[in-house]
Amino acid sequence: YIPGTLSTSLSTLTATPAQANSSDTITVSVTPKDQYGNNLVSGQTVVIIPSSGSMNADATETSGAYTQTYTMGGADVSFSATVGGQTINASDSVTYSSSAPSAEQSTVVADSTDNLTADGSDSTIVTVTVNDSSGNPLSSQTVTLAYVSGTGGRDLINNSTDTTDASGTANFTVRSTLSGTKTLSASVGTNGESVTLGSVNITFVAGTATTVIISSGNSQSAVVGNALSSPLVASVTDAFANVVSGAVVDFAVISVDSTGTLSDASDTTSSNGDASTTLTLSTTSGTVQVSATLSGGNASETFTVTASADTASIGSSGNSLIVIGSSSSSTDTTKSIQKDSSDSIWLTLKDQYGNLIGNTDASGNSITVDILFSGLSSGSLSTDSYDSTAKAFTTVLTAPSSGDASDTVTATVNGSGLGKSLVITYLEGSLDVDGNGSYDALTDGIMVIRYLFNPGQSSSALTSSALGSNPTRTAEEIKTYLASSASILDVDGNGSSDALTDGIMAIRYLFNPGQSESALTSSALGSSPGRTNTEIKSYLQSISQ
């Protein structure tokens, strides 16, 4: 936008104050405008012409207005101006008065200007003395005292106006609840215009520290073993929310799930009221809290941050686990299950420190898991799912309809191999010899012992007084079943089935499944057993369900 040409009728000229005494400074301002009332571009040649005497230093331009000063003499004076050699229509005048207030001779002072407490009570008296150019006091002058900038209602003056007494003084009580240096300006009204007499700076400081608030650093998260990316910053304020410097804040770790180490157990607040410390997380994941307490006081705030698990630790020596059993807390990595049965497989991801990871990484990205067979399989796996309670991935393994087979199950994590696997053996039979759906020492156990002592005995001798209620197999079918299950009856896994070893352990288990492993196998192991005591008990459990 380019302004038009000079309008002599719309251009303005003002002179202030309207009344002055000799030696007072008059300020004259000329604003050249175009025919639309717009200020002209800078660089105009402006000459201000007084009716008597001469103007002081050259005019200065600010935002299109040209200002120049004039020292008042002992008579009225008028002002006109030319812009670029053209006389504008506007003019103004100042009336001489020997009793006009003089800014040069008047004073604005405060009885205290520094370190007033910003509590709304601590105060200072500002005294304005109004004199004429000869230093004579002027009474009955209406003086106004005001803050130069906005105060938000927290900077207070008991009376914004006062009338000067016989000594030319007006007094004001000044208070504040807002800390900082404030400028107050005093003015007096003359002939409908306001004459600024002067100003004074007063500094208010914060009161006693009462409150601690969280400034920044709350709700952060970082991987275990690392420092938080940003410091924990607490601010200290007084009762009116003014920041307090020089206050001591004590920091302490409150262990919730995890803990950490602080760079500073205490810190002194800076000029902006802030104290800070940096938290380095321990190697345990979970929630960590840090208290910030005003030293010597009760004011306190609590930061809450999260220590996130590291990346999944996989590989043969990694901490992540794949197990089979009724829950993720199972420890079985090998298991025998009956044909046509099912069991749950669990994959629990852990980081290098053993922290549970769940199904998302430290950045919140979903972790992709695939539980699968290694090589050809006999059984089947359901679709993987995530159990939020156990914080583990799970699937259901269903055994084939015939036994004497095995499968190896492993997993991938975000496309990388887990490095660990399960071996599941499918059994053709169980210790439910009579097929009635229950396992009983005095029925199934007796027939197992009898068969192992004498596989060639008759079916009637084998089953005599040993059938459970509601058997689903005939005596002949029971003998055939035991003959086909000879390998299942090899409890100690040494390659042979023996009444005084395998049979004894089978009937002991059926009598008391909860007995200790040592009691179960005591003096009953065959030569060169292929299973440990723990594995024997687990094996008997698998063929008794």
PyMOL commands that set and color helices and strands:
alter all, ss='L'
color gray80, all
select helices_A, chain A and resi 441-453+459-463+475-484+499-511+517-521+533-542
alter helices_A, ss='H'
color red, helices_A
select strands_A, chain A and resi 12-16+19-20+25-31+46-50+60-62+65-71+77-83+86-87+92-96+107-110+116-117+124-129+142-147+155-157+161-163+169-176+180-190+193-205+211-216+221-223+232-237+248-255+260-262+266-268+274-277+279-281+286-294+300-308+321-324+334-338+342-348+369-373+380-381+385-387+392-398+405-413+416-417+422-427
alter strands_A, ss='S'
color yellow, strands_A
deselect
rebuild
show_as cartoon
